Amino acid sequence: MLRAVRFPTGSTASNLVERLAAAGLVERRADADRRIAHIYLTRRGCLALQRALAPQRGVLLEGLARVPSLALARLHDDLGTLLV
């Protein structure tokens, strides 16, 4: 089942980044254009992300294992078209 994704407003995103930075999960780097901020995962953030995604990765792999080969090939081709 897919869940709805909520996209944060600018102020909500800024607050989220501030909390993540305070927790040491991301690093904010300024741009010459002060309206732009570059956000990078720290090593701690990468580890937290890997731990958070591990259960979903297992569910996805289990589901894909049940998909017939021809359907997987079609999915691969379709995703390649989408992501290019």
PAGUZA-752510 format. One record per residue (C-alpha): residue number from 1; residue in three letters; x negated, y negated, z negated. Coordinates in nm, 2 decimals. Layout:
BEGIN
<r n="NUM" res="ALA" X="X" Y="Y" Z="Z"/>
...
end
This chain:
BEGIN
<r n="1" res="MET" X="0.00" Y="0.00" Z="0.00"/>
<r n="2" res="LEU" X="-0.13" Y="-0.34" Z="0.09"/>
<r n="3" res="ARG" X="-0.10" Y="-0.63" Z="-0.16"/>
<r n="4" res="ALA" X="-0.04" Y="-0.99" Z="-0.06"/>
<r n="5" res="VAL" X="-0.36" Y="-1.20" Z="-0.06"/>
<r n="6" res="ARG" X="-0.33" Y="-1.55" Z="-0.21"/>
<r n="7" res="PHE" X="-0.56" Y="-1.81" Z="-0.07"/>
<r n="8" res="PRO" X="-0.67" Y="-2.06" Z="-0.33"/>
<r n="9" res="THR" X="-0.63" Y="-2.44" Z="-0.28"/>
<r n="10" res="GLY" X="-0.95" Y="-2.65" Z="-0.28"/>
<r n="11" res="SER" X="-0.93" Y="-2.73" Z="-0.65"/>
<r n="12" res="THR" X="-0.84" Y="-2.37" Z="-0.75"/>
<r n="13" res="ALA" X="-1.14" Y="-2.25" Z="-0.54"/>
<r n="14" res="SER" X="-1.37" Y="-2.50" Z="-0.71"/>
<r n="15" res="ASN" X="-1.25" Y="-2.39" Z="-1.05"/>
<r n="16" res="LEU" X="-1.31" Y="-2.02" Z="-0.96"/>
<r n="17" res="VAL" X="-1.66" Y="-2.10" Z="-0.83"/>
<r n="18" res="GLU" X="-1.74" Y="-2.29" Z="-1.15"/>
<r n="19" res="ARG" X="-1.63" Y="-1.99" Z="-1.36"/>
<r n="20" res="LEU" X="-1.83" Y="-1.75" Z="-1.14"/>
<r n="21" res="ALA" X="-2.14" Y="-1.97" Z="-1.16"/>
<r n="22" res="ALA" X="-2.10" Y="-2.00" Z="-1.54"/>
<r n="23" res="ALA" X="-2.09" Y="-1.62" Z="-1.56"/>
<r n="24" res="GLY" X="-2.41" Y="-1.60" Z="-1.35"/>
<r n="25" res="LEU" X="-2.23" Y="-1.42" Z="-1.07"/>
<r n="26" res="VAL" X="-2.28" Y="-1.69" Z="-0.80"/>
<r n="27" res="GLU" X="-2.52" Y="-1.97" Z="-0.73"/>
<r n="28" res="ARG" X="-2.40" Y="-2.29" Z="-0.56"/>
<r n="29" res="ARG" X="-2.64" Y="-2.47" Z="-0.33"/>
<r n="30" res="ALA" X="-2.57" Y="-2.83" Z="-0.21"/>
<r n="31" res="ASP" X="-2.56" Y="-2.93" Z="0.15"/>
<r n="32" res="ALA" X="-2.67" Y="-3.26" Z="0.30"/>
<r n="33" res="ASP" X="-2.30" Y="-3.31" Z="0.36"/>
<r n="34" res="ARG" X="-2.17" Y="-3.33" Z="0.00"/>
<r n="35" res="ARG" X="-1.83" Y="-3.20" Z="0.11"/>
<r n="36" res="ILE" X="-2.00" Y="-2.86" Z="0.18"/>
<r n="37" res="ALA" X="-2.12" Y="-2.62" Z="-0.09"/>
<r n="38" res="HIS" X="-2.30" Y="-2.30" Z="0.00"/>
<r n="39" res="ILE" X="-2.21" Y="-2.02" Z="-0.25"/>
<r n="40" res="TYR" X="-2.44" Y="-1.72" Z="-0.28"/>
<r n="41" res="LEU" X="-2.40" Y="-1.40" Z="-0.49"/>
<r n="42" res="THR" X="-2.67" Y="-1.36" Z="-0.75"/>
<r n="43" res="ARG" X="-2.82" Y="-1.02" Z="-0.82"/>
<r n="44" res="ARG" X="-2.58" Y="-0.99" Z="-1.11"/>
<r n="45" res="GLY" X="-2.29" Y="-1.08" Z="-0.88"/>
<r n="46" res="CYS" X="-2.39" Y="-0.82" Z="-0.63"/>
<r n="47" res="LEU" X="-2.40" Y="-0.55" Z="-0.90"/>
<r n="48" res="ALA" X="-2.06" Y="-0.66" Z="-1.03"/>
<r n="49" res="LEU" X="-1.91" Y="-0.65" Z="-0.68"/>
<r n="50" res="GLN" X="-2.05" Y="-0.30" Z="-0.61"/>
<r n="51" res="ARG" X="-1.89" Y="-0.18" Z="-0.94"/>
<r n="52" res="ALA" X="-1.56" Y="-0.34" Z="-0.86"/>
<r n="53" res="LEU" X="-1.54" Y="-0.20" Z="-0.51"/>
<r n="54" res="ALA" X="-1.65" Y="0.15" Z="-0.59"/>
<r n="55" res="PRO" X="-1.30" Y="0.29" Z="-0.67"/>
<r n="56" res="GLN" X="-1.15" Y="0.13" Z="-0.36"/>
<r n="57" res="ARG" X="-1.43" Y="0.27" Z="-0.14"/>
<r n="58" res="GLY" X="-1.35" Y="0.62" Z="-0.27"/>
<r n="59" res="VAL" X="-0.98" Y="0.58" Z="-0.19"/>
<r n="60" res="LEU" X="-1.05" Y="0.45" Z="0.16"/>
<r n="61" res="LEU" X="-1.30" Y="0.74" Z="0.23"/>
<r n="62" res="GLU" X="-1.05" Y="1.00" Z="0.11"/>
<r n="63" res="GLY" X="-0.78" Y="0.85" Z="0.32"/>
<r n="64" res="LEU" X="-1.00" Y="0.83" Z="0.63"/>
<r n="65" res="ALA" X="-1.10" Y="1.19" Z="0.58"/>
<r n="66" res="ARG" X="-0.73" Y="1.29" Z="0.65"/>
<r n="67" res="VAL" X="-0.71" Y="1.09" Z="0.98"/>
<r n="68" res="PRO" X="-0.75" Y="1.29" Z="1.30"/>
<r n="69" res="SER" X="-1.07" Y="1.24" Z="1.50"/>
<r n="70" res="LEU" X="-0.90" Y="1.08" Z="1.80"/>
<r n="71" res="ALA" X="-0.72" Y="0.83" Z="1.57"/>
<r n="72" res="LEU" X="-1.05" Y="0.75" Z="1.40"/>
<r n="73" res="ALA" X="-1.21" Y="0.68" Z="1.74"/>
<r n="74" res="ARG" X="-0.92" Y="0.46" Z="1.84"/>
<r n="75" res="LEU" X="-0.94" Y="0.27" Z="1.51"/>
<r n="76" res="HIS" X="-1.32" Y="0.23" Z="1.55"/>
<r n="77" res="ASP" X="-1.27" Y="0.08" Z="1.90"/>
<r n="78" res="ASP" X="-0.99" Y="-0.15" Z="1.79"/>
<r n="79" res="LEU" X="-1.18" Y="-0.28" Z="1.49"/>
<r n="80" res="GLY" X="-1.48" Y="-0.34" Z="1.72"/>
<r n="81" res="THR" X="-1.26" Y="-0.55" Z="1.94"/>
<r n="82" res="LEU" X="-1.12" Y="-0.74" Z="1.64"/>
<r n="83" res="LEU" X="-1.45" Y="-0.81" Z="1.47"/>
<r n="84" res="VAL" X="-1.65" Y="-0.92" Z="1.77"/>
end
